[in-house]
Amino acid sequence: MAGHAADRRTLEVPADPNALVEGVWPASATRDEVGRLVVGGVDAETLAARFGTPLYVLDEGEVRARAARTRSAFEAAAHRIGTEATVYYAGKAFLSTAIVRWVTESGLAVDVCSGGELAVALAAGAEPARLGFHGNNKSEAEIAAAVEAGVGALIIDSEIEIERVARAAAAAGRVQRVRLRVNSGVHASTHEFLATAHEDQKFGVTLGRAVELGERIRSHPSLEFLGLHCHIGSQIFDAAGFAESAARLLAEHAALLATGPVPELNLGGGFGIAYTAADDPAPIERIADGIADAVAEGCRALGIPVPKLAFEPGRTIVGPAGITLYRVGTVKPVPTEEGWRHYVSVDGGMSDNARFALYGADYSARLASRSSAEPAALVRIAGKHCEAGDIVVDREYLPHDVGPGDLVAVAATGAYCWSLSSNYNHVPRPAVVAVDQGAARVIVRGETIADLLARDVGHEASGTSDAVSTPAEGTSE
Protein backbone atom coordinates (compact mmCIF):
# COMPACT_ATOMS: atom_id res chain seq x y z
CA MET A 1 0.00 0.00 0.00
CA ALA A 2 1.30 3.42 -0.91
CA GLY A 3 1.96 6.06 1.69
CA HIS A 4 0.34 8.78 -0.39
CA ALA A 5 -2.28 9.27 -3.10
CA ALA A 6 -1.93 7.11 -6.18
CA ASP A 7 -1.02 8.48 -9.61
CA ARG A 8 -4.11 9.18 -11.72
CA ARG A 9 -2.31 7.77 -14.79
CA THR A 10 -3.40 4.32 -13.57
CA LEU A 11 -6.99 5.19 -14.62
CA GLU A 12 -8.52 2.21 -16.38
CA VAL A 13 -11.53 2.01 -18.67
CA PRO A 14 -14.40 0.83 -16.44
CA ALA A 15 -16.47 -2.16 -17.46
CA ASP A 16 -19.52 -0.15 -16.40
CA PRO A 17 -19.20 3.66 -16.50
CA ASN A 18 -22.34 3.91 -14.33
CA ALA A 19 -20.85 1.92 -11.42
CA LEU A 20 -20.25 3.68 -8.12
CA VAL A 21 -16.89 2.61 -6.72
CA GLU A 22 -17.14 1.64 -3.05
CA GLY A 23 -15.07 3.90 -0.82
CA VAL A 24 -15.04 6.75 -3.34
CA TRP A 25 -18.76 7.57 -3.18
CA PRO A 26 -20.77 8.08 0.02
CA ALA A 27 -21.78 4.80 1.61
CA SER A 28 -25.45 5.63 1.00
CA ALA A 29 -24.92 6.28 -2.73
CA THR A 30 -26.94 4.07 -5.04
CA ARG A 31 -29.04 4.27 -8.17
CA ASP A 32 -32.83 4.16 -8.20
CA GLU A 33 -35.05 2.16 -10.54
CA VAL A 34 -34.63 4.70 -13.37
CA GLY A 35 -30.87 5.04 -12.94
CA ARG A 36 -30.69 8.32 -11.00
CA LEU A 37 -27.97 8.77 -8.40
CA VAL A 38 -29.38 8.72 -4.87
CA VAL A 39 -27.45 9.97 -1.81
CA GLY A 40 -28.87 9.99 1.70
CA GLY A 41 -32.16 8.75 0.29
CA VAL A 42 -32.65 11.74 -2.07
CA ASP A 43 -32.17 11.51 -5.84
CA ALA A 44 -29.99 13.94 -7.76
CA GLU A 45 -32.71 15.32 -10.04
CA THR A 46 -34.90 16.20 -7.05
CA LEU A 47 -31.98 17.99 -5.43
CA ALA A 48 -31.12 19.91 -8.59
CA ALA A 49 -34.73 20.92 -9.21
CA ARG A 50 -35.20 22.11 -5.66
CA PHE A 51 -31.88 23.82 -4.99
CA GLY A 52 -30.28 24.45 -8.39
CA THR A 53 -26.81 23.59 -9.65
CA PRO A 54 -23.95 23.61 -8.98
CA LEU A 55 -24.83 22.15 -5.60
CA TYR A 56 -22.74 20.80 -2.75
CA VAL A 57 -24.45 17.79 -1.14
CA LEU A 58 -23.35 16.35 2.22
CA ASP A 59 -24.56 13.05 3.65
CA GLU A 60 -25.14 13.97 7.29
CA GLY A 61 -25.28 10.37 8.45
CA GLU A 62 -21.91 9.61 6.89
CA VAL A 63 -20.26 12.65 8.48
CA ARG A 64 -21.57 11.62 11.88
CA ALA A 65 -20.57 7.98 11.36
CA ARG A 66 -17.06 8.89 10.20
CA ALA A 67 -16.58 11.24 13.14
CA ALA A 68 -17.65 8.55 15.59
CA ARG A 69 -15.53 5.87 13.91
CA THR A 70 -12.43 8.08 13.88
CA ARG A 71 -12.86 9.00 17.53
CA SER A 72 -13.37 5.35 18.47
CA ALA A 73 -10.30 4.25 16.51
CA PHE A 74 -7.92 6.68 18.21
CA GLU A 75 -9.42 6.29 21.65
CA ALA A 76 -9.16 2.50 21.44
CA ALA A 77 -5.59 2.64 20.18
CA ALA A 78 -4.60 5.05 22.96
CA HIS A 79 -6.31 2.97 25.64
CA ARG A 80 -4.41 -0.10 24.46
CA ILE A 81 -1.08 1.62 25.21
CA GLY A 82 -2.28 3.04 28.52
CA THR A 83 -3.21 6.59 27.65
CA GLU A 84 -6.03 8.79 26.30
CA ALA A 85 -6.65 10.48 22.97
CA THR A 86 -8.49 13.64 21.95
CA VAL A 87 -9.67 13.94 18.35
CA TYR A 88 -10.16 17.43 16.94
CA TYR A 89 -12.14 17.96 13.74
CA ALA A 90 -10.00 20.16 11.47
CA GLY A 91 -12.48 22.87 10.57
CA LYS A 92 -10.48 24.12 7.58
CA ALA A 93 -11.76 21.10 5.60
CA PHE A 94 -15.31 22.42 5.80
CA LEU A 95 -16.91 24.45 8.55
CA SER A 96 -20.46 25.53 9.22
CA THR A 97 -22.55 25.63 12.36
CA ALA A 98 -24.27 22.41 11.30
CA ILE A 99 -20.95 20.60 10.83
CA VAL A 100 -19.74 21.79 14.23
CA ARG A 101 -22.86 20.35 15.84
CA TRP A 102 -22.55 17.04 14.00
CA VAL A 103 -18.93 16.45 15.01
CA THR A 104 -19.23 17.70 18.60
CA GLU A 105 -22.32 15.54 19.12
CA SER A 106 -20.14 12.67 17.88
CA GLY A 107 -17.61 13.43 20.64
CA LEU A 108 -14.98 15.39 18.72
CA ALA A 109 -13.28 18.62 19.70
CA VAL A 110 -12.82 21.27 16.97
CA ASP A 111 -9.70 22.85 15.48
CA VAL A 112 -10.02 26.38 14.04
CA CYS A 113 -7.43 28.62 12.39
CA SER A 114 -8.95 32.09 12.08
CA GLY A 115 -11.18 34.51 13.90
CA GLY A 116 -13.97 33.64 11.48
CA GLU A 117 -13.70 29.92 12.13
CA LEU A 118 -13.63 30.60 15.87
CA ALA A 119 -16.82 32.66 15.55
CA VAL A 120 -18.57 29.84 13.64
CA ALA A 121 -17.59 27.24 16.23
CA LEU A 122 -18.76 29.41 19.11
CA ALA A 123 -22.01 30.31 17.29
CA ALA A 124 -22.70 26.59 16.93
CA GLY A 125 -22.42 26.14 20.70
CA ALA A 126 -19.05 24.39 20.78
CA GLU A 127 -17.51 24.25 24.23
CA PRO A 128 -14.59 26.74 24.15
CA ALA A 129 -12.41 24.44 26.25
CA ARG A 130 -12.65 21.86 23.45
CA LEU A 131 -11.36 24.20 20.74
CA GLY A 132 -7.82 24.45 19.41
CA PHE A 133 -6.69 27.59 17.58
CA HIS A 134 -4.03 27.28 14.85
CA GLY A 135 -2.44 29.75 12.44
CA ASN A 136 0.99 30.98 11.46
CA ASN A 137 -0.01 34.66 11.67
CA LYS A 138 -2.76 35.02 14.23
CA SER A 139 -3.49 38.70 14.74
CA GLU A 140 -3.32 40.18 18.22
CA ALA A 141 -7.08 40.72 18.00
CA GLU A 142 -7.61 37.04 17.16
CA ILE A 143 -5.36 35.95 20.02
CA ALA A 144 -7.20 38.20 22.44
CA ALA A 145 -10.58 36.91 21.24
CA ALA A 146 -9.46 33.30 21.63
CA VAL A 147 -8.12 33.92 25.14
CA GLU A 148 -11.25 35.80 26.18
CA ALA A 149 -13.47 33.01 24.82
CA GLY A 150 -11.61 30.42 26.87
CA VAL A 151 -10.18 28.41 23.99
CA GLY A 152 -8.70 25.19 25.33
CA ALA A 153 -5.43 25.39 23.43
CA LEU A 154 -3.66 28.05 21.38
CA ILE A 155 -1.03 26.55 19.10
CA ILE A 156 2.06 28.77 19.16
CA ASP A 157 3.53 28.82 15.67
CA SER A 158 6.53 31.12 16.08
CA GLU A 159 8.84 32.58 18.68
CA ILE A 160 7.09 35.95 18.39
CA GLU A 161 3.75 34.44 19.36
CA ILE A 162 5.00 33.35 22.77
CA GLU A 163 5.13 36.93 23.98
CA ARG A 164 1.91 37.88 22.22
CA VAL A 165 -0.13 35.07 23.75
CA ALA A 166 1.44 35.57 27.18
CA ARG A 167 0.62 39.27 27.06
CA ALA A 168 -2.99 38.67 25.98
CA ALA A 169 -3.52 36.06 28.68
CA ALA A 170 -2.05 38.29 31.39
CA ALA A 171 -4.26 41.19 30.26
CA ALA A 172 -7.31 38.95 30.51
CA GLY A 173 -6.27 37.60 33.90
CA ARG A 174 -6.11 34.06 32.55
CA VAL A 175 -3.65 31.21 32.26
CA GLN A 176 -3.76 30.15 28.61
CA ARG A 177 -2.99 26.57 27.66
CA VAL A 178 -0.67 26.36 24.63
CA ARG A 179 1.06 23.88 22.37
CA LEU A 180 4.23 24.55 20.38
CA ARG A 181 4.14 23.62 16.70
CA VAL A 182 7.42 22.15 15.45
CA ASN A 183 8.66 20.78 12.15
CA SER A 184 9.83 17.22 12.56
CA GLY A 185 11.55 17.17 9.16
CA VAL A 186 9.14 14.46 7.96
CA HIS A 187 6.91 15.15 4.99
CA ALA A 188 5.02 11.92 4.46
CA SER A 189 2.93 12.84 1.44
CA THR A 190 6.03 12.78 -0.76
CA HIS A 191 7.46 9.47 0.53
CA GLU A 192 10.44 11.39 1.87
CA PHE A 193 9.83 10.09 5.37
CA LEU A 194 13.43 10.53 6.43
CA ALA A 195 14.09 13.90 4.81
CA THR A 196 15.25 16.78 6.96
CA ALA A 197 14.89 19.60 4.43
CA HIS A 198 11.21 20.25 5.01
CA GLU A 199 11.74 22.74 7.80
CA ASP A 200 11.87 25.47 5.12
CA GLN A 201 8.16 26.30 5.40
CA LYS A 202 5.91 28.88 6.97
CA PHE A 203 4.48 26.69 9.74
CA GLY A 204 6.06 25.95 13.09
CA VAL A 205 9.57 26.18 14.49
CA THR A 206 12.56 23.96 13.85
CA LEU A 207 12.77 20.80 15.91
CA GLY A 208 16.15 21.86 17.27
CA ARG A 209 14.55 24.83 19.06
CA ALA A 210 11.68 22.89 20.65
CA VAL A 211 13.29 22.58 24.08
CA GLU A 212 14.51 26.18 24.18
CA LEU A 213 11.12 27.61 23.20
CA GLY A 214 9.22 25.18 25.40
CA GLU A 215 11.23 26.44 28.37
CA ARG A 216 10.52 30.03 27.34
CA ILE A 217 6.79 29.29 27.32
CA ARG A 218 7.10 27.89 30.83
CA SER A 219 8.80 31.08 32.00
CA HIS A 220 5.52 32.99 31.56
CA PRO A 221 3.09 32.60 34.47
CA SER A 222 0.19 33.37 32.14
CA LEU A 223 0.92 30.31 29.96
CA GLU A 224 0.52 26.59 30.57
CA PHE A 225 2.64 24.38 28.32
CA LEU A 226 0.73 21.33 27.06
CA GLY A 227 3.28 19.88 24.69
CA LEU A 228 4.48 19.69 21.11
CA HIS A 229 2.44 19.67 17.94
CA CYS A 230 3.37 18.56 14.42
CA HIS A 231 1.62 18.18 11.07
CA ILE A 232 3.53 16.18 8.45
CA GLY A 233 1.39 16.47 5.33
CA SER A 234 -1.90 15.58 3.66
CA GLN A 235 -3.48 12.62 1.86
CA ILE A 236 -1.37 10.16 3.89
CA PHE A 237 -2.46 6.56 3.45
CA ASP A 238 -0.61 4.74 6.26
CA ALA A 239 1.13 5.23 9.61
CA ALA A 240 4.80 5.13 8.52
CA GLY A 241 5.36 8.89 8.32
CA PHE A 242 3.56 9.48 11.60
CA ALA A 243 5.72 6.83 13.27
CA GLU A 244 8.94 8.51 12.12
CA SER A 245 7.68 11.93 13.14
CA ALA A 246 6.61 10.66 16.56
CA ALA A 247 10.07 9.20 17.18
CA ARG A 248 11.68 12.57 16.48
CA LEU A 249 9.20 14.51 18.57
CA LEU A 250 9.47 12.15 21.54
CA ALA A 251 13.19 12.84 21.88
CA GLU A 252 12.42 16.55 22.41
CA HIS A 253 9.39 15.67 24.52
CA ALA A 254 11.65 13.63 26.82
CA ALA A 255 14.12 16.51 27.15
CA LEU A 256 11.32 18.89 28.14
CA LEU A 257 9.87 16.31 30.50
CA ALA A 258 13.12 16.35 32.46
CA THR A 259 12.42 19.92 33.59
CA GLY A 260 8.64 20.02 33.85
CA PRO A 261 5.33 18.46 32.88
CA VAL A 262 4.54 17.74 29.21
CA PRO A 263 1.13 16.11 29.36
CA GLU A 264 0.34 15.86 25.64
CA LEU A 265 1.69 15.06 22.20
CA ASN A 266 -0.32 16.24 19.19
CA LEU A 267 0.55 14.44 15.95
CA GLY A 268 -1.83 16.42 13.73
CA GLY A 269 -3.88 15.02 10.86
CA GLY A 270 -3.58 14.57 7.10
CA PHE A 271 -5.16 11.12 6.82
CA GLY A 272 -6.05 10.38 3.21
CA ILE A 273 -9.22 9.35 1.40
CA ALA A 274 -10.01 7.64 -1.91
CA TYR A 275 -10.75 10.16 -4.66
CA THR A 276 -10.50 7.51 -7.39
CA ALA A 277 -10.53 3.73 -7.68
CA ALA A 278 -6.72 3.87 -7.80
CA ASP A 279 -6.51 5.20 -4.22
CA ASP A 280 -6.19 2.68 -1.38
CA PRO A 281 -5.95 4.33 2.05
CA ALA A 282 -5.55 2.09 5.07
CA PRO A 283 -8.56 1.87 7.41
CA ILE A 284 -8.38 4.54 10.10
CA GLU A 285 -8.18 1.82 12.79
CA ARG A 286 -4.98 0.45 11.26
CA ILE A 287 -3.45 3.91 11.08
CA ALA A 288 -4.42 4.66 14.70
CA ASP A 289 -2.92 1.37 15.90
CA GLY A 290 0.27 1.96 13.91
CA ILE A 291 0.76 5.41 15.41
CA ALA A 292 -0.02 4.19 18.92
CA ASP A 293 2.47 1.34 18.62
CA ALA A 294 5.18 3.76 17.44
CA VAL A 295 4.51 6.12 20.37
CA ALA A 296 4.56 3.27 22.88
CA GLU A 297 7.82 1.91 21.48
CA GLY A 298 9.41 5.36 21.47
CA CYS A 299 8.43 5.99 25.09
CA ARG A 300 9.77 2.57 26.16
CA ALA A 301 13.08 3.30 24.48
CA LEU A 302 13.35 6.68 26.19
CA GLY A 303 12.11 5.41 29.56
CA ILE A 304 9.28 7.97 29.77
CA PRO A 305 5.53 7.63 30.37
CA VAL A 306 3.21 7.65 27.38
CA PRO A 307 1.65 11.12 27.05
CA LYS A 308 -1.93 11.87 26.19
CA LEU A 309 -2.32 11.98 22.42
CA ALA A 310 -4.21 14.36 20.15
CA PHE A 311 -5.07 14.21 16.44
CA GLU A 312 -6.68 16.59 13.95
CA PRO A 313 -8.46 14.79 11.07
CA GLY A 314 -10.71 16.77 8.73
CA ARG A 315 -10.72 15.41 5.18
CA THR A 316 -11.26 11.80 6.27
CA ILE A 317 -14.42 12.79 8.16
CA VAL A 318 -16.15 15.14 5.73
CA GLY A 319 -14.51 14.50 2.34
CA PRO A 320 -16.12 11.20 1.29
CA ALA A 321 -19.52 12.34 2.58
CA GLY A 322 -19.78 15.08 -0.05
CA ILE A 323 -20.60 15.21 -3.74
CA THR A 324 -21.08 18.14 -6.10
CA LEU A 325 -23.85 18.19 -8.70
CA TYR A 326 -23.41 20.04 -12.02
CA ARG A 327 -25.60 20.47 -15.09
CA VAL A 328 -23.89 19.79 -18.43
CA GLY A 329 -23.99 22.68 -20.88
CA THR A 330 -21.88 21.61 -23.86
CA VAL A 331 -19.95 18.54 -24.99
CA LYS A 332 -17.05 19.00 -27.40
CA PRO A 333 -15.07 16.07 -28.87
CA VAL A 334 -11.36 16.92 -29.28
CA PRO A 335 -8.66 14.74 -30.92
CA THR A 336 -5.71 13.80 -28.69
CA GLU A 337 -2.74 11.43 -28.85
CA GLU A 338 -4.88 8.93 -26.93
CA GLY A 339 -7.78 9.24 -29.35
CA TRP A 340 -10.86 11.38 -28.92
CA ARG A 341 -11.53 13.12 -25.63
CA HIS A 342 -14.89 14.71 -24.88
CA TYR A 343 -14.79 18.05 -23.11
CA VAL A 344 -17.89 18.05 -20.91
CA SER A 345 -18.48 21.62 -19.77
CA VAL A 346 -20.57 22.18 -16.65
CA ASP A 347 -22.16 25.15 -14.89
CA GLY A 348 -19.53 25.43 -12.17
CA GLY A 349 -15.76 24.99 -12.11
CA MET A 350 -12.75 26.38 -10.31
CA SER A 351 -14.90 28.81 -8.29
CA ASP A 352 -16.52 25.87 -6.47
CA ASN A 353 -13.62 23.40 -6.73
CA ALA A 354 -10.19 25.00 -6.95
CA ARG A 355 -8.25 21.86 -6.08
CA PHE A 356 -7.33 20.80 -9.61
CA ALA A 357 -6.13 24.31 -10.43
CA LEU A 358 -4.16 24.48 -7.18
CA TYR A 359 -2.80 20.94 -6.83
CA GLY A 360 -3.73 18.95 -9.93
CA ALA A 361 -6.12 17.04 -7.67
CA ASP A 362 -7.91 13.96 -9.02
CA TYR A 363 -11.63 13.24 -8.78
CA SER A 364 -14.17 10.69 -9.94
CA ALA A 365 -17.43 11.55 -11.69
CA ARG A 366 -20.60 9.79 -12.84
CA LEU A 367 -23.79 10.63 -14.66
CA ALA A 368 -26.29 11.48 -11.92
CA SER A 369 -29.60 12.05 -13.76
CA ARG A 370 -29.66 8.64 -15.45
CA SER A 371 -27.63 5.58 -16.27
CA SER A 372 -26.68 4.60 -19.82
CA ALA A 373 -25.93 1.44 -21.74
CA GLU A 374 -23.48 3.30 -24.01
CA PRO A 375 -19.78 2.37 -23.86
CA ALA A 376 -17.34 4.43 -21.82
CA ALA A 377 -15.78 7.52 -23.39
CA LEU A 378 -12.76 9.44 -22.13
CA VAL A 379 -13.88 12.85 -20.86
CA ARG A 380 -12.48 15.94 -19.23
CA ILE A 381 -15.02 17.80 -17.10
CA ALA A 382 -14.37 21.50 -17.59
CA GLY A 383 -15.78 24.53 -15.83
CA LYS A 384 -17.33 27.69 -17.23
CA HIS A 385 -14.57 30.12 -16.22
CA CYS A 386 -12.26 32.07 -18.51
CA GLU A 387 -9.20 29.99 -17.64
CA ALA A 388 -7.63 27.13 -19.59
CA GLY A 389 -6.88 25.51 -16.24
CA ASP A 390 -10.52 25.56 -15.18
CA ILE A 391 -10.86 21.79 -14.91
CA VAL A 392 -12.98 19.90 -12.39
CA VAL A 393 -12.06 16.32 -13.35
CA ASP A 394 -9.05 15.91 -15.62
CA ARG A 395 -9.56 12.31 -16.75
CA GLU A 396 -12.66 10.19 -16.33
CA TYR A 397 -14.82 7.78 -18.28
CA LEU A 398 -18.51 8.55 -18.71
CA PRO A 399 -21.06 6.95 -21.04
CA HIS A 400 -20.48 7.99 -24.64
CA ASP A 401 -23.89 9.66 -24.88
CA VAL A 402 -23.31 12.21 -22.07
CA GLY A 403 -24.84 15.42 -23.33
CA PRO A 404 -26.36 18.83 -22.62
CA GLY A 405 -28.89 18.79 -19.80
CA ASP A 406 -27.41 15.75 -18.05
CA LEU A 407 -26.54 15.98 -14.39
CA VAL A 408 -22.99 14.99 -13.48
CA ALA A 409 -21.90 14.22 -9.92
CA VAL A 410 -18.31 14.54 -8.70
CA ALA A 411 -17.43 12.41 -5.68
CA ALA A 412 -15.45 13.14 -2.50
CA THR A 413 -15.92 16.93 -2.60
CA GLY A 414 -16.90 17.37 1.05
CA ALA A 415 -13.47 18.67 2.04
CA TYR A 416 -11.77 21.85 0.81
CA CYS A 417 -14.17 22.59 -2.07
CA TRP A 418 -16.61 24.90 -0.31
CA SER A 419 -13.77 26.13 1.93
CA LEU A 420 -11.70 27.25 -1.08
CA SER A 421 -14.62 28.53 -3.14
CA SER A 422 -14.61 32.01 -4.66
CA ASN A 423 -16.60 34.43 -6.80
CA TYR A 424 -14.19 34.31 -9.73
CA ASN A 425 -15.86 35.77 -12.84
CA HIS A 426 -18.58 36.97 -10.46
CA VAL A 427 -20.07 33.49 -10.21
CA PRO A 428 -22.15 33.04 -7.03
CA ARG A 429 -21.05 30.31 -4.65
CA PRO A 430 -23.39 27.29 -4.50
CA ALA A 431 -25.56 26.24 -1.59
CA VAL A 432 -24.59 23.37 0.70
CA VAL A 433 -27.42 20.91 1.28
CA ALA A 434 -27.48 18.14 3.89
CA VAL A 435 -29.25 14.90 3.04
CA ASP A 436 -30.26 12.28 5.57
CA GLN A 437 -32.78 9.45 5.45
CA GLY A 438 -34.69 10.86 2.50
CA ALA A 439 -34.79 14.48 3.66
CA ALA A 440 -32.78 17.45 2.37
CA ARG A 441 -32.18 20.86 3.91
CA VAL A 442 -29.91 23.84 3.27
CA ILE A 443 -27.09 24.28 5.78
CA VAL A 444 -25.29 27.07 3.89
CA ARG A 445 -27.36 29.35 1.69
CA GLY A 446 -26.30 29.72 -1.92
CA GLU A 447 -25.39 33.15 -3.21
CA THR A 448 -27.17 35.10 -5.93
CA ILE A 449 -25.92 37.79 -8.29
CA ALA A 450 -27.94 40.18 -6.16
CA ASP A 451 -25.74 39.19 -3.21
CA LEU A 452 -22.64 40.04 -5.21
CA LEU A 453 -24.01 43.41 -6.26
CA ALA A 454 -25.02 44.20 -2.68
CA ARG A 455 -21.34 44.23 -1.69
CA ASP A 456 -20.37 46.54 -4.55
CA VAL A 457 -20.45 50.03 -3.02
CA GLY A 458 -20.61 51.60 -6.47
CA HIS A 459 -23.84 49.82 -7.26
CA GLU A 460 -26.97 51.91 -6.89
CA ALA A 461 -30.09 49.96 -6.01
CA SER A 462 -32.42 50.15 -9.00
CA GLY A 463 -35.06 47.61 -8.14
CA THR A 464 -33.61 45.04 -10.55
CA SER A 465 -32.26 42.56 -8.01
CA ASP A 466 -34.94 39.99 -8.78
CA ALA A 467 -34.02 40.06 -12.45
CA VAL A 468 -30.44 38.98 -11.73
CA SER A 469 -31.14 36.42 -9.03
CA THR A 470 -30.45 32.81 -9.85
CA PRO A 471 -33.58 30.64 -10.23
CA ALA A 472 -32.86 28.37 -7.27
CA GLU A 473 -31.28 30.30 -4.45
CA GLY A 474 -30.80 27.47 -1.98
CA THR A 475 -32.59 29.28 0.82
CA SER A 476 -33.67 27.44 3.92
CA GLU A 477 -37.18 26.07 3.98
Secondary structure, DSSP 4 states (H G I P E B T S, - for coil): --SBPPPGGG----S-TT---BTTB-TT-EE-TTS-EEETTEEHHHHHHHH-SSEEEEEHHHHHHHHHHHHHHHHHHHHHTT--EEEEEETTS---HHHHHHHHHTT-EEEE-SHHHHHHHHHTT--GGGEEE--SS--HHHHHHHHHHT-SEEEE-SHHHHHHHHHHHHHHT--EEEEEEEE-S-BGGGTBTT---TT-SSSSEEGGGHHHHHHHHHT-TTEEEEEEE----SSB-SSHHHHHHHHHHHHHHHHHHTTS---EEE----B---SSTT--PPPHHHHHHHHHHHHHHHHHHHT-PPPEEEE---HHHHSTTEEEEEEEEEEEEEEETTEEEEEEEES--TTT--HHHHH-----EEESS----SPEEEEEEE-SSS-TT-EEEEEEEEETT--TT-EEEEES-SSSTTTT---GGGPPPPPEEEEETTEEEEEEPPP-HHHHHHT-TTPPP-S-GGGGS-S------
